[in-house]
Structures are given as C-alpha cells and as structure tokens.
Amino acid sequence: MVSTGVVSEEQQPANAATVQSDVEAVEGALRGLWDRTRKAGELIAELRGENASLRGQVEGLRKDLEGLKHEIARKDEAHARLQAQRAGEEAQRGAALASGERDLLAARVRDLIAKLDAYL
C-alpha cells in the first residue's frame, strides 16, 4: 500500500490517541524532571547552609587550637624556667653538702693528727 500523505478517517482517532498519550508521557516526564530539579535545588540550599555552619565551626576550632598552642608554649616556657631554677637550687645544695663534707673531713683529719701526736 502506497502512502499518499493523507490520513484516513479511521487513522485519525488512533493518531490522536497516540499523540495524546505521547503528550501525557512527555508531560509526566517533565513533571518528574521538575520535581527532581526542585528537590535537588532544595538539597543544594540545605547543604550550602550546613556547609556555612560547618565552616564557622571549623574557624572557631582553629581559633581555639591557636589559643591552646599559645597556652602550651607559655606553659613550656614556665616549665623550662622552673627546671632551670630547680637545677640551680640542687647545684647549690650539692655545693653546700660538699663544703659541709669538707668541714667534717677537716675535723676528722685534725682528730687523726691529734691522736698521732699523742702517740709520738
């Protein structure tokens, strides 16, 4: 059968139904696309808000970290000063004990010399 480009009356309702179902399918697909696009936009907006909140938290934590680093540095310096002071005090005590020991040794030497003189 040769097509003449003319649609018969029998084919018109079938074509109209096909066209109508195609239009409905396209409209359904567009509605679905629109819904997914809207949901994606809402999710993007929500995520941007969450991102901004998290960036603020990160900045606050960075400031806290810097403050803690400075505090640790101050405490390390104080610790080093106290260790140096303690080492100096221990050195003085050691020197004091050494001179105290010298006095004891000198007294013992004098006693020994006195005993030797007594025998001679």
C-alpha positions as CSV (number, residue, x, y, z in Angstrom):
1,M,0.0,0.0,0.0
2,V,1.3,3.4,-1.0
3,S,1.1,6.3,1.4
4,T,-0.3,9.4,-0.1
5,G,0.2,11.6,2.9
6,V,-3.5,11.8,3.5
7,V,-4.7,10.3,6.8
8,S,-7.9,8.4,6.6
9,E,-10.8,9.0,8.9
10,E,-10.1,5.6,10.6
11,Q,-6.5,6.5,11.4
12,Q,-7.3,10.0,12.8
13,P,-8.7,8.8,16.2
14,A,-5.8,6.3,16.5
15,N,-3.3,9.0,15.8
16,A,-5.0,11.4,18.1
17,A,-4.8,8.8,20.9
18,T,-1.2,8.2,20.2
19,V,-0.4,11.9,20.1
20,Q,-2.4,12.4,23.3
21,S,-0.5,9.5,25.1
22,D,2.8,10.9,23.8
23,V,1.9,14.3,25.2
24,E,0.9,12.9,28.5
25,A,4.1,10.8,28.7
26,V,6.2,13.9,27.9
27,E,4.3,16.0,30.5
28,G,4.8,13.2,33.1
29,A,8.5,13.1,32.3
30,L,8.7,16.9,32.6
31,R,6.8,16.9,35.9
32,G,9.2,14.2,37.2
33,L,12.2,16.2,36.0
34,W,10.8,19.4,37.5
35,D,10.2,17.6,40.8
36,R,13.7,16.1,40.9
37,T,15.2,19.5,39.9
38,R,13.2,21.2,42.7
39,K,14.3,18.6,45.3
40,A,17.9,18.9,44.1
41,G,17.7,22.7,44.5
42,E,16.3,22.4,48.0
43,L,19.0,19.9,48.9
44,I,21.7,22.2,47.5
45,A,20.3,25.1,49.6
46,E,20.2,22.9,52.7
47,L,23.8,21.7,52.1
48,R,25.0,25.2,51.5
49,G,23.6,26.2,54.8
50,E,25.2,23.2,56.5
51,N,28.5,24.0,54.8
52,A,28.4,27.5,56.0
53,S,27.7,26.3,59.6
54,L,30.5,23.8,59.4
55,R,32.9,26.4,58.1
56,G,32.0,28.6,61.0
57,Q,32.6,25.7,63.4
58,V,36.0,24.9,61.8
59,E,37.0,28.6,62.1
60,G,36.1,28.6,65.8
61,L,38.0,25.3,66.3
62,R,41.1,26.8,64.6
63,K,41.0,29.8,66.9
64,D,40.7,27.5,69.9
65,L,43.6,25.5,68.6
66,E,45.8,28.6,68.2
67,G,44.9,29.7,71.7
68,L,45.8,26.3,73.1
69,K,49.1,26.3,71.2
70,H,50.0,29.7,72.7
71,E,49.0,28.4,76.2
72,I,51.1,25.3,75.7
73,A,54.1,27.5,74.6
74,R,53.7,29.6,77.8
75,K,53.5,26.6,80.0
76,D,56.5,25.0,78.3
77,E,58.5,28.2,78.9
78,A,57.4,28.3,82.6
79,H,58.3,24.6,82.9
80,A,61.8,25.2,81.4
81,R,62.3,28.2,83.8
82,L,61.3,26.0,86.8
83,Q,63.5,23.2,85.7
84,A,66.5,25.6,85.4
85,Q,65.7,27.1,88.8
86,R,65.5,23.7,90.4
87,A,68.7,22.6,88.8
88,G,70.4,25.7,90.2
89,E,69.0,25.1,93.6
90,E,70.1,21.4,93.5
91,A,73.6,22.6,92.4
92,Q,73.7,25.0,95.4
93,R,72.6,22.2,97.7
94,G,75.3,19.9,96.3
95,A,77.9,22.6,96.8
96,A,76.7,23.2,100.4
97,L,76.9,19.5,101.1
98,A,80.3,19.4,99.6
99,S,81.5,22.2,101.8
100,G,79.8,20.5,104.8
101,E,81.6,17.3,104.0
102,R,84.8,19.3,103.8
103,D,84.3,20.6,107.3
104,L,83.7,17.0,108.5
105,L,86.7,15.7,106.8
106,A,88.8,18.6,108.1
107,A,87.6,17.8,111.6
108,R,88.4,14.1,111.2
109,V,91.9,14.9,109.9
110,R,92.5,17.2,112.9
111,D,91.4,14.4,115.2
112,L,93.7,11.9,113.5
113,I,96.6,14.3,113.7
114,A,95.9,14.9,117.4
115,K,95.9,11.1,118.0
116,L,99.1,10.6,116.1
117,D,100.7,13.5,118.1
118,A,99.6,11.8,121.2
119,Y,101.4,8.5,120.3
120,L,104.6,10.3,119.4
